[in-house]
Amino acid sequence: MLGIALLVFREVLEAALIVTIVAAATRGVPRRAAFIGGGIALGVAGAIIVAVCMGFIEGSLGGIGQEVFDAAVLLAAVGMLGWHVTWMSSHGKEMVQQMHRVTDSVKAGSSSIALLLAVVALAVLREGSEIVLFLYGMAAGGAGKLGFFSGVPLGLAGGIAVGFGLYFGLLRIPIRYFFSATNWMLVVLAAGLASSAAGFLIQANLLPAWGNQLWDTSWLLANGSLVGQAVHILTGYEARPAGMQLVFWVVTFVVLAAGMGVISRRVRVKPSSRHVSEGTAAVTRGT
């Protein structure tokens, strides 16, 4: 029972942390609950379908189907998160101004949150399919029904509880810093997902490792520990990272951070240009 509970807890925690950050980052956007709930439902349905078809996927990709599938899902999520953080760099201030009167006037948020629905769905899809496959393997290995009926709900409840704890912690951030803080969290999350995708592609021999172990910090924080798992999910932490994983992490972080900076500067310049134009027009009318 304990093994099943721990397995389910770990996988649910991975999905819950991503869903939590997305939910906090879309605070104040209309219909975000429906989008996120829809993403979770789509992810669960997709996980069941993927688990049923995993044998075909493995065979069609020469035995590396799971690694390729995981890498594709992670890279798709990276792209969507990247689009969202750059979008929020230009719309975050507008949403802060309207936070105390959330109305349909924030319609622009719908296009961004639609992509985040896909991020939620992909997170639940990947972790859900792994849960189904792992549990199927345990059942085939002789795990009893009592272990499933007690372990699965226990692990599910634990993962969801940790996710809620993080969510309410994020909501305590002052509103004037909220979107900036969650944007940077999403940037780090995207970099971590990119690093994990590189790890799967290295396992599938589709990318060179460029050094199988740049350093070893397992003595400080082991990947297998609960804290290590949480830090890995949120930041892509690896106790023994490969060189290619570090490259993916750094490139993703730098590209998204630079994109946020460029868009933020453009947003600051546009109002200034408009005010200058209005001032010039007023002077012209006066003469």
C-alpha positions in Angstrom: 0.0 0.0 0.0 2.7 2.5 1.0 4.6 1.9 -2.3 1.5 2.6 -4.4 0.6 5.6 -2.3 4.1 7.0 -2.7 4.1 6.4 -6.5 0.7 8.1 -6.9 1.7 11.0 -4.6 4.9 11.7 -6.6 3.1 11.7 -10.0 0.1 13.7 -8.7 2.5 16.2 -7.0 4.3 16.8 -10.3 1.0 17.7 -12.1 -0.4 19.5 -9.0 2.6 21.9 -8.8 2.3 22.9 -12.4 -1.4 23.3 -12.2 -1.0 25.4 -9.0 1.5 27.8 -10.6 -0.7 28.2 -13.7 -3.8 28.8 -11.5 -1.9 31.5 -9.5 -0.5 33.1 -12.6 -4.0 33.5 -14.1 -5.4 35.1 -11.0 -8.2 37.5 -11.9 -8.7 36.2 -15.5 -12.4 35.5 -16.2 -13.4 31.9 -16.6 -10.0 30.6 -15.6 -11.6 27.9 -13.3 -13.4 26.5 -16.4 -10.3 26.6 -18.5 -8.1 24.9 -15.8 -10.9 22.4 -14.9 -11.3 21.6 -18.6 -7.5 21.1 -18.9 -7.5 18.7 -16.0 -10.4 16.7 -17.5 -8.8 16.6 -20.9 -5.5 15.5 -19.4 -7.1 12.6 -17.5 -9.0 11.4 -20.6 -5.8 11.7 -22.7 -3.8 9.8 -20.0 -6.2 6.9 -20.2 -6.0 6.8 -24.0 -2.2 7.1 -24.0 -1.9 4.3 -21.4 -4.1 2.0 -23.6 -2.1 2.8 -26.7 1.4 2.9 -25.2 2.2 -0.6 -26.5 1.6 0.7 -30.1 3.6 3.9 -29.4 6.6 1.9 -28.1 6.5 -0.4 -31.0 6.2 2.3 -33.7 9.2 4.2 -32.2 11.5 1.2 -31.8 11.2 0.9 -28.0 11.8 4.5 -27.2 8.2 5.6 -27.4 7.8 6.6 -23.7 10.9 8.9 -23.8 10.0 10.5 -27.1 6.4 11.0 -25.9 7.5 12.6 -22.6 10.0 14.9 -24.3 7.4 16.0 -26.9 4.9 16.8 -24.2 7.4 18.8 -22.1 8.7 20.8 -25.1 5.1 21.6 -26.1 4.5 22.9 -22.6 7.7 25.0 -22.7 6.5 26.7 -25.9 3.1 27.5 -24.4 4.6 28.8 -21.1 7.0 30.9 -23.1 4.1 32.5 -25.0 2.2 33.2 -21.8 5.0 34.9 -19.9 5.8 37.2 -22.9 2.1 38.0 -23.2 1.9 38.7 -19.5 4.8 41.1 -19.7 2.6 43.4 -21.8 -0.7 42.8 -20.1 0.2 42.3 -16.5 -0.1 45.9 -15.5 -3.6 46.2 -17.1 -4.7 43.1 -15.1 -3.4 44.6 -11.8 -5.4 47.8 -12.4 -8.6 45.8 -13.0 -7.9 43.1 -10.3 -10.4 44.7 -7.9 -13.2 44.7 -10.4 -12.8 41.6 -12.5 -15.2 41.9 -15.4 -15.4 41.0 -19.0 -13.1 43.9 -19.8 -10.2 41.5 -19.3 -11.2 39.6 -22.4 -7.7 39.7 -23.7 -6.8 37.2 -21.0 -8.8 34.5 -22.7 -6.3 33.9 -25.5 -3.5 33.4 -23.1 -5.3 31.2 -20.7 -6.5 29.0 -23.5 -2.9 28.1 -24.1 -2.4 27.5 -20.4 -5.4 25.1 -20.5 -3.2 23.1 -22.9 -0.3 23.3 -20.4 -2.5 21.9 -17.7 -3.9 19.2 -19.9 -0.3 18.2 -21.0 0.9 18.1 -17.4 -2.0 15.9 -16.3 -1.7 13.8 -19.5 1.9 13.0 -18.9 1.7 12.2 -15.2 -1.7 10.5 -15.5 -0.5 8.1 -18.2 2.5 7.3 -16.1 0.3 6.5 -13.1 -1.9 4.2 -15.2 1.1 2.4 -16.6 2.8 2.0 -13.2 -0.3 0.7 -11.6 -0.9 -1.7 -14.4 2.6 -3.0 -13.9 2.1 -3.3 -10.2 -1.1 -5.2 -10.7 0.6 -7.5 -13.2 3.3 -8.1 -10.6 0.8 -9.3 -8.0 -0.1 -6.1 -6.0 -3.3 -6.8 -4.0 -6.6 -5.0 -4.4 -6.4 -3.6 -0.8 -3.2 -1.8 -1.7 -4.8 -0.1 -4.6 -8.0 0.8 -2.8 -6.1 2.4 0.1 -2.9 3.6 -1.6 -4.3 5.4 -4.6 -6.7 7.7 -2.7 -4.0 8.4 -0.1 -1.4 9.4 -2.7 -4.0 11.4 -4.6 -5.1 13.3 -1.5 -1.5 14.0 -0.5 -0.4 15.4 -3.9 -3.5 17.6 -4.1 -3.0 18.9 -0.6 0.5 20.0 -1.3 -0.7 21.8 -4.5 -3.3 23.7 -2.6 -0.8 24.7 0.1 1.5 26.2 -2.5 -1.4 27.9 -4.2 -2.6 29.7 -1.1 1.0 30.6 -0.3 1.4 32.3 -3.7 -1.8 34.3 -3.1 -0.2 36.0 -0.2 2.2 37.8 -2.5 1.3 41.5 -2.6 -0.7 42.2 -5.8 1.8 44.8 -7.1 4.5 42.1 -7.2 2.2 39.1 -8.0 2.4 38.9 -11.8 6.1 39.6 -11.9 6.7 36.9 -9.3 4.6 34.3 -11.0 6.0 35.2 -14.4 9.5 34.4 -13.1 8.3 31.2 -11.6 6.9 30.2 -15.0 10.2 31.1 -16.7 12.1 28.8 -14.2 9.4 26.1 -14.6 9.7 26.2 -18.4 13.5 26.0 -18.2 13.2 23.0 -15.9 10.8 21.3 -18.3 13.1 21.9 -21.2 16.0 20.3 -19.2 13.8 17.3 -18.4 12.9 17.0 -22.0 16.6 16.9 -22.9 17.1 14.2 -20.3 14.4 12.0 -22.0 16.0 12.6 -25.4 19.4 11.6 -24.1 17.9 8.4 -22.7 16.5 7.7 -26.1 19.9 8.3 -27.7 18.5 11.1 -29.8 20.8 13.7 -28.2 24.4 13.6 -27.0 24.8 13.9 -23.3 27.8 16.3 -23.5 29.0 14.9 -20.2 26.9 12.4 -18.2 27.6 14.1 -14.8 28.8 17.7 -14.6 28.6 17.6 -10.8 27.1 15.5 -8.0 25.0 17.2 -5.3 23.1 14.1 -4.2 24.9 14.4 -0.9 23.1 17.7 -0.4 19.8 17.1 -2.1 19.1 13.7 -3.6 16.7 13.4 -6.6 14.8 10.6 -4.9 14.0 12.6 -1.8 10.6 14.3 -1.5 12.2 17.8 -1.4 14.5 16.8 -4.3 11.4 15.7 -6.3 9.6 19.0 -5.6 12.6 21.1 -6.5 13.1 19.1 -9.7 9.5 19.7 -10.7 9.7 23.5 -10.1 13.2 24.2 -11.4 14.5 21.2 -13.3 17.0 20.4 -10.5 19.2 17.3 -11.2 21.8 16.1 -8.7 23.9 14.7 -11.5 23.0 16.7 -14.6 24.2 16.0 -18.1 25.8 18.9 -20.1 23.0 18.9 -22.7 20.4 19.3 -19.9 22.2 22.4 -18.6 22.4 23.8 -22.1 18.6 23.4 -22.5 17.9 25.0 -19.1 20.2 28.0 -19.7 19.0 28.6 -23.3 15.3 28.5 -22.4 15.8 30.7 -19.3 17.8 33.3 -21.3 15.5 33.4 -24.3 12.3 33.8 -22.1 13.9 36.4 -19.8 15.2 38.4 -22.8 11.8 38.2 -24.4 10.1 39.5 -21.3 12.6 42.3 -21.0 12.2 43.4 -24.7 8.4 43.4 -24.5 8.3 45.2 -21.1 10.5 48.0 -22.6 8.2 48.3 -25.6 5.2 48.6 -23.3 6.9 51.4 -21.3 7.9 53.2 -24.5 4.4 53.2 -26.1 2.6 55.2 -23.5 5.5 57.7 -23.4 5.3 58.1 -27.2 1.5 58.5 -27.0 1.8 61.2 -24.4 4.4 63.1 -26.4 2.1 62.9 -29.5 -0.9 64.2 -27.5 1.2 67.1 -26.1 2.4 68.0 -29.6 -1.1 68.0 -30.9 -2.3 70.2 -28.0 0.4 72.7 -28.7 -0.5 72.8 -32.4 -4.1 73.4 -31.6 -3.2 76.2 -29.3 -1.2 78.0 -32.0 
